[in-house]
Structures are given as C-alpha cells and as structure tokens.
C-alpha cells in the first residue's frame, strides 16, 4: 500500500517524467513527501526509492545532506534565527536567547504541542535586515524581541497562513506539463551527443595507443643504443681547395 496519497503519488510520477533519468527527481520527490507529512518518514523514503530506482539508503543519505529536508519530526513552523557575523553584530544571540525563553525550548528543540521548532542557522542571505529570521524558509524580516513575540502570536492564531504555510510546503504553484521541447528533437539531440562522445573516445584511444607505441620505441632505443643508426650525408672524399697565394688576384691574370 502506498504511503504517499493518491494526489501526491500522481504528482510524483509527473515529476519523474520531467527528467531524462528518474533518479534526477530524487530531491523534488523528497520535497513532495515532506509537504505531505511535514518531514521525511522512512516509509516515504522507501517509496521514493522505488519511484526513482535507487535504494532507501541512498534517499536517506541525500536527505540528510540538506538542511531543508528533515528525517525526524519537526514542528508545524520551523523558526530559523541566523547567528552569522552580520546578524551577530545586530543582536542575533540576544534574539535567540529571547526566542528560547518565549518558546520554552533550546535551539534544535520542538515545543511540546508540536507547533514550533527552533533552529540556529548560518547565513540566511538577508543581511540588510538583521537579525534575519525565517519561518518555513519564508523571510519574516529583521526581528526584535517584541516583533518576534508578535510573530509567534500571528503564527499561532493562523493570521499569517497566507504568508507562511505549514512546514514542508516549498512552493504553492504546481507545475503542469512536461518539457516544452519536442520529444523527437530531444531524442535526435541525445543521439548526436552520444555519437560525438563516441567519436571523441575513439580519437582519444587512438592518441593514447600512438603515444604508448612511441614510448615503447624510445624505451627500446635506450635499452640497445647500438641498434640505433643515425642517418646523415656521407663525408666528402674531396679535400678542401688550397688557399691562393697572397697577392694573386682571384679569377685570372691581371
């Protein structure tokens, strides 16, 4: 029985069809599964593995490499506070301490009601508004302790749903349709690329064989120098003409 819902599974198959190789769809499918469950469940990773033709271990290994993918449960809202240098100078540590106090958890933890997960993050690339805060990968601007408490209130009440969807929703616009290029043209282009690669491989192999042959010949000459002959013009048997006596003009009598 499929862990992914019928709609998500159908969407996943559409995404796989967009790529020349099914395994190229691995990360997009992880985001789809995370959108359904809020995090990547083991059964979801196993199903993704079947869809793209890899092992569940490869899916997990890929997912654990990226901060945006979670292989353990997180809150409905993942609150990330940047503590890199620009934000640090703007009061990020003080804001993080305030967030921990307001939520009653330490960075890396989730509130008992499962609503909030708090993260300390590296640069979130919003350095002109410090300290930078994201909620579910949506920028919420530079925050102060007071504005942060207002942010939490808005998230709890649901008044910010249009701005910040539940965790896992990476995009809200569903892509429909496959590649815009004609499929026959794609097949022709791929065949041409394969032929060009084969031609380059053949030329490279020939060059390597020629180099190996020349190297062997050079090695044989070094090993048996007497066998090598040096071609050149035969020395002339005629002796050089004697110089004319001093005072006698060349070319005949005066």
C-alpha positions in Angstrom: 0.0 0.0 0.0 1.3 3.4 -0.9 2.3 5.7 1.9 2.0 8.8 -0.4 -1.5 10.0 -1.0 -3.1 9.4 -4.4 -2.6 13.0 -5.4 1.0 13.2 -4.2 1.8 9.9 -5.9 0.4 11.1 -9.2 2.3 14.4 -8.9 5.5 12.4 -8.1 5.1 10.3 -11.3 4.6 13.5 -13.3 7.8 15.0 -11.8 9.8 11.8 -12.6 8.7 12.1 -16.2 10.2 15.5 -16.5 13.8 14.2 -16.2 15.9 12.1 -18.6 17.0 9.9 -15.7 14.4 9.0 -12.9 17.0 9.4 -10.1 17.3 13.1 -11.0 13.9 13.6 -9.5 15.0 12.3 -6.1 15.2 15.7 -4.3 11.9 17.1 -5.8 10.2 14.0 -4.6 11.6 14.4 -1.1 10.1 17.8 -1.0 6.7 16.4 -2.1 6.8 13.8 0.6 7.8 16.4 3.2 4.9 18.6 2.0 2.5 15.7 2.8 3.9 14.7 6.2 5.9 17.8 7.4 9.1 15.6 7.4 10.5 12.6 5.5 9.1 9.4 7.0 11.1 6.1 6.5 8.2 4.7 4.5 8.1 7.7 2.3 11.8 7.4 1.6 11.3 3.8 0.6 8.6 4.7 -1.8 10.7 7.5 -3.3 13.5 4.9 -3.8 11.2 2.7 -5.8 10.0 5.6 -7.9 13.5 6.7 -8.9 15.3 3.4 -9.0 17.7 3.7 -6.0 17.9 2.3 -2.5 16.2 3.7 0.5 19.6 4.3 2.0 20.6 6.5 -1.0 17.4 8.6 -0.4 18.2 9.0 3.3 21.9 9.7 2.6 20.8 12.5 0.2 18.1 13.9 2.5 20.5 14.1 5.5 22.9 16.2 3.4 20.4 19.1 3.0 19.2 21.3 5.8 15.8 21.9 4.1 15.0 18.2 4.4 14.2 16.7 7.8 14.4 13.0 8.5 12.9 13.5 12.0 9.7 15.1 13.1 9.6 18.9 13.3 7.0 21.5 14.3 4.4 23.0 12.1 6.6 26.0 11.9 10.4 25.8 11.8 11.8 29.1 13.1 15.4 29.8 12.0 17.4 32.5 13.6 20.6 33.5 11.8 23.7 34.0 14.0 26.3 34.7 11.3 28.5 37.7 11.6 26.2 40.4 10.3 23.3 39.2 12.3 25.5 38.5 15.3 26.5 42.2 15.3 22.8 43.1 15.1 21.9 41.2 18.2 21.2 37.7 16.9 22.4 35.9 20.1 20.2 38.1 22.3 17.2 37.4 19.9 18.0 33.6 20.0 18.0 33.7 23.8 14.7 35.5 23.8 13.2 33.0 21.4 14.3 30.1 23.6 12.7 31.8 26.6 9.5 32.6 24.8 9.1 29.1 23.3 10.4 27.3 26.4 12.9 25.2 24.4 16.5 25.3 23.3 17.7 25.8 19.8 17.2 22.4 18.0 14.1 21.5 20.0 10.4 21.4 19.3 7.6 22.7 21.6 5.6 20.0 23.4 2.5 21.0 21.3 4.4 20.3 18.1 3.8 23.8 16.7 7.3 25.3 16.8 10.8 24.0 16.1 13.6 26.5 16.8 16.9 26.4 14.8 20.1 28.4 15.0 21.2 28.9 11.4 24.1 30.0 9.3 23.7 32.9 6.9 20.2 33.2 5.6 21.1 35.8 2.9 19.1 38.7 4.2 21.9 40.6 5.7 20.4 44.1 5.2 17.7 43.2 7.8 19.4 41.9 10.9 18.9 39.7 12.8 17.5 37.7 10.0 14.7 35.2 10.7 12.9 32.7 8.5 9.8 30.6 9.2 9.4 27.6 7.0 12.0 29.1 4.7 10.0 32.3 4.3 11.7 35.6 5.2 10.0 37.5 8.0 12.4 40.4 8.2 14.8 41.5 10.8 13.3 40.9 14.3 13.4 42.4 17.7 12.3 40.6 20.8 9.0 42.5 20.7 8.3 41.8 17.0 9.3 38.2 17.5 6.6 37.7 20.1 4.1 39.3 17.7 5.3 36.9 15.0 4.6 33.9 17.3 1.2 35.2 18.1 0.3 35.6 14.4 1.5 32.1 13.6 -0.4 30.5 16.5 -3.6 32.3 15.5 -3.3 31.4 11.8 -3.4 35.0 10.7 -0.1 34.5 8.8 -1.2 31.4 6.9 -1.2 33.3 3.5 2.4 34.3 4.1 3.8 31.2 5.9 2.3 27.8 5.0 2.9 24.8 7.2 6.3 23.3 7.1 7.1 21.2 4.0 5.3 23.4 1.5 8.2 24.5 -0.6 6.1 26.1 -3.5 2.4 26.6 -3.8 2.2 26.7 -7.6 2.1 23.2 -9.1 3.9 22.8 -12.4 1.8 21.3 -15.0 3.1 19.8 -18.3 6.4 18.3 -19.2 9.3 19.5 -21.3 8.5 22.2 -23.8 10.8 20.8 -26.4 9.6 18.3 -28.9 10.4 14.8 -27.7 11.6 13.6 -31.2 14.0 16.6 -31.3 15.3 15.6 -27.8 15.9 12.0 -29.0 17.8 13.3 -32.0 19.9 15.7 -30.0 20.8 13.0 -27.4 21.8 10.6 -30.3 24.0 13.4 -31.7 25.7 14.0 -28.3 26.3 10.2 -27.9 27.8 10.0 -31.4 30.1 13.0 -30.6 31.2 11.4 -27.3 31.9 8.1 -29.0 34.0 9.9 -31.7 36.0 11.7 -29.0 36.5 8.5 -27.2 37.8 6.8 -30.3 40.2 9.7 -31.1 41.4 9.7 -27.5 42.0 5.9 -27.6 44.0 6.2 -30.9 46.1 9.1 -29.5 46.8 7.1 -26.3 47.8 4.0 -28.4 50.1 6.1 -30.6 51.8 7.6 -27.5 52.2 4.2 -26.0 53.8 2.9 -29.2 56.2 5.8 -29.4 57.1 5.4 -25.7 57.9 1.7 -26.3 60.1 2.5 -29.3 62.0 5.2 -27.2 62.5 2.7 -24.4 63.9 0.1 -26.8 66.5 2.6 -28.2 67.6 3.5 -24.7 67.9 -0.2 -23.8 70.0 -1.0 -27.0 71.8 2.2 -28.2 74.0 0.2 -30.7 70.9 -0.8 -32.7 70.0 2.8 -33.4 71.5 4.3 -36.6 71.8 7.9 -37.3 71.1 8.8 -41.0 73.2 11.6 -42.5 75.2 12.6 -45.5 78.4 10.7 -46.3 81.6 12.6 -45.6 83.1 14.1 -48.9 86.2 12.3 -50.2 87.5 15.6 -51.8 89.8 17.7 -49.8 89.2 21.4 -49.4 91.0 23.5 -52.1 94.3 25.1 -51.0 94.1 28.8 -50.3 95.6 31.0 -53.1 99.0 32.7 -52.5 98.9 36.2 -51.1 98.8 39.0 -53.7 97.4 36.9 -56.5 94.0 38.2 -57.5 91.3 35.6 -57.8 89.7 34.9 -61.2 92.8 35.0 -63.5 95.8 37.3 -64.5 95.7 41.0 -64.4 
